[in-house]
């Protein structure tokens, strides 16, 4: 049975993932939501030397080797590198500039704490303003970096829609990507580790359109592509029953582990 490559879409080690549920309130956005650049004060442009212990980012975070696709900046989103009392956030330093890791005054909120903006969250975390909680940063392509049980499931894009390499960690959701159930009316997406994620903020790209991140596509579709080809939006389907496909389409396996081993996508896409 043929399988499609999981390109920029899923939370698979060594691959990019999709973006999702909100922005940090400043300079970046998810692939489906709004966002803007905060040109206000408060960004530390100093040398970024860590002169103290900093803020405790809480238990359960894997502190293994930092790799992945996070961009360079004044500090490191995973290991910090800011002065004592400050934390590294992914922000746009001034109007018109690309988002980058910069130091600013650290908040106190850890994983899942209530927040209204990034300054409410401690070192290693940003504020998911859609959910109103602090979530842990992660770098696309990293094998580690998320609190225990979570996956690097969502990626930020900049104002032009380009993936940034920076994502955040989230607990898997119990939903069905083929039937689109279990998410209280928002889309369900499959992750490369066999888990699923509910993402409220999605794009509007239709079947067969080019995509760069999982939720660039409308609900019920994945952003995938064959090796060496451009990623496209494909409808989810069940390889055992071909449920979800129509006409001459074939349900092609995504090669996911259980319990998503029967999840595939319809190929070729309608109109493709």
N, C-alpha and C positions, 0 to 999 in steps of 0.2 A: 504494500500500500504506500503510495507516495505521501510525503509530508511537506508542509510549507515551513520555511524558516520564520522564526519569530523575530522580526527585525527590530524596529524601534518601539515595539509595543509592550512586551510583557516583562514582569519582574523576574527575569531569568538571569542567573549569574553570567556576567560578561556581556549582557545585552542592555540596550536602553529600554526604558519603560514609558508608560504613558503619563500624562498629566491628569490632574483630577479636581480636587475639591475646594480650591480657594487659593487666594494669594496671601502673602505675608503683609499686605497692606502697603507695600512700597516697592515699586520698581520691577516686580516680576508678576506673572499671572499664570494660571493654569491654561491648558489648551482650549478650554471651553468658556472660561469666564472673562471678566473684565480685568482691569488693573490699570495702574498708572504709575507715574514717577513722582515720588515725593521729593521736592527740591528744598524742603525745609532744613533747618539746622540739625545738629546733633551727631554728625558723622565725624569720627576721630580720624584725622589724616596723619597721625603720628607714626612713629616707627614700628609700632605693633609688637614691641618686646614684652614678653610675659614676665612681669616683675613680682609675681606672687602666685598663690595657689588657684586664684580665679574662683569661679562659681561651680559648685558640684552639679553635674548634669544628671545625677541620680543613678540608681543601680540598673543592672541588666544590659548595659551597652557594651558591645564587643569592641575592645580597644585594640584590635589587631592591626596589621599593616594597612595604612591608608593608601588606597589606589582609586581607580575610577576616573570619572570624567568631570568632576567639579572644576570650575575655572580657578586660576590663581588670582590672588588679590592681596590686600593688606594683612590678611589673616587666613586661617584654615577653618572651614566650616565644621570639620570633624574634630580637630585637635585644638582649636582655638588660636592661641598665639597672640592674644590681646593682653593689655595691661590688666592688673588686678582690678576687679570690679566691672570689667567690660566683657563683652561677648562678641563673637563673630556672627554677623548677620548677612544675608544675601540681599543687598539693597542697591538702588541706583544713587550714587553719591550726589549727582546734580542733574538738573533737567537736561535731557538729551543724551545722557551717558548710558552705556550699557550696564546692566546690573552686575555687581561684583561683590566678593566677600569684603566687608568693611567692619571695623570695630565701632561699637557704640555701647552705651551704658547697659549693663546686664539686668534683666528682670529676675524674678524669683520662681516663675512657674515651670514645673517639669512636665513630663509626659502626661497629657490629658487634662492639665490644669486649665481653668477658664482664662480667656484672654480677649482683649479687644484690639490690640496691636502688638507688633513684635517686641516692644519694650516690656511687655508683661511676661515674656518667656526667658528662661535662663540660657546659659551657654549650651550650644548644640541644638537649640530648638527655635522654631518660628511659630507665628500665630496663624493658624488656619482660620481666617475670619469667617468663612462660610459655616464651619462647625463651631467656631468660638472656643477652640481648644489649642493648646500648644502641642506641636508634633515635632518629632526628631528629624533633623536634616539627614540626608544620605546622598551618596554620589552614585550616579548610574554606572553600572559595570563593576561595582564593588561586591565582593562575596560576603562582607561583614559590614557592621556599622549600625544596624537597627537593634532596638531593644528586643529581648527574647520574645519569640512568637510573631514578630512583625516582619513585613517584607518591604523592600524599597519599591513601592507600588505606583508611585505617582511622580511625574516630572514637571517642573516649571518650564514655561516657554517665555521668551521675551515679547515685547510689544509687536514685533514683526511675525510672531508665531514660530520662531526658531527655537528648538530645544536647547536648554542651557547646560545640561549635564547635572543639574542639581535637582534632587527630588526630596520626598519625605516618606517616612515609614508609617505604615498603617497595619492594623490587624486585618486578617482575612475576613471576608463576609461569607455567610452561608446563602448563596443565591445560585440560580441556574442561568448561565449565559445563553443557552439555546431557547429555553422557554421564557426567559426574561421575567423570572419570578424571584421573590425574596428580598427585593430592595425597596419596597414601599413606593413603587411607581417610578423610580429612577433606574437608569441602565445598569446591568450587571456585566462585568468583564472578566475574562479568564486570565489568570496569572501563570507564568511559566513554571512555578513550583507546584502547580496542582490546586492552588487556592483560587478564590474569586473575590472581586472587589466591587462594591457599589460606588459609582461615581456620579454625583448629581450634576456636575457641570460638564457638558459635552459640546462637541462641535456639530456641524450640520452637513458634513460631507457624506455623499451618497455612495451606494455600492459602485465600485469600479474607479472611484476618484482617488487620486494620489493622496497619501497621508504621511505624517512623520511621527505621530504619537497615537497611542491607543484610543484616547477619546477625542481625537480629531473627527472620528467617524460618529455618525448618529447611533443611538442605542440599538443593540442587537447585532452590531458588526465589530470585527476585529481589524486592526491595522497590521497586515502581514504581507510578505512577499517571498517569492522563490529566490534562491541564492543568486546574487548578481543582478536582480531586477528591482525596480522601484516598488516600494510598499504601496498597497492599495487597500481600500475598505472592502471587506468580504463579510457576508452574512454568516453568523454562527449556524452550525447544523450538528446533527447526531450521525456519526459514521455507521452506527448499527442499523438505523432506520431511515437515514437520509432526510429525516424531518428537518424542515427549514429551507430546503432547496426546491427549485422549480424548474420546469422545462428540461433542458438538456444538461443542467448543472450536475456536478458530481460533488459529493461531500468528501473533502480531502482532509485527512487527519492532521492535527497540529502537533501530534507526538507528545502530548502532555501526560504527566504521571497521574495515577489514580488520585482522586475519583473523577478526574476530567479526561480520562483516557479515551472516551468516546466522543469528545468534543472536536469538531473540525470546522472548516469553512467551505462555503460553496464556491466551486471553481468551474469554468471561468465566471467572474462576476457578471451579472446581467448587464448587457451593453458593453462588456469589456472585450 
